[in-house]
């Protein structure tokens, strides 16, 4: 995020309050429910004031997605440094899947929103998050260094399917998403324990 964006996203600023309101609306009703008018109403400002910070809805979606990728990267980095896991990949995977479970609509936006597919800033934020995730294989004897990127990409791609599964759980059984995450992490551990050959 640029210095200008960081300044404009500080606590209490209209941009920050608008992004927080948009995030709440996103989790309540998905990207389809995100409208500048609804966001303006939630923060108590006129719609016109939002255009000082976001050129249009796509600009707002991009800002949300960029913040999402940056938040995910921080969560992965903090988990790897927590010392709570035997392997860094276990920590990174837990952080990755927990982020998906807690922010299903945001992650869906980050990954699948067509309007953001060609947004250079969003894609750069995703690459930075993936680079952080890939460091989780450093020093892991179960994965040869030359295969680390392939394995990381496989798990990263699986995140899309996991996000879809979490969304499909709905609100009927809030604990179901947590059980799904636990099963996926267990499966990752099993696959890595088989050691890669060839």
Buried (B, 14 or more C-beta within 10 A) or exposed (E): BEEEBEEBBEEEEBBBBBBBBBBEBBBEEBBEEBBBEBBBEBBEBEEEEBEEBBEEBEBBBBBBBBBBBBBBBBBBBEBBEEEEBEBBBBBBBBBBBBBBBBBBBBBBBBBEBEBBEEBEBBBEBBEBBBEBBBBBBEEBEBBBEEBBEEBBEEBBEBBBEBBBBBBEBEEEEEEBBBEBBEEBBEEBBEBBEEEBEE
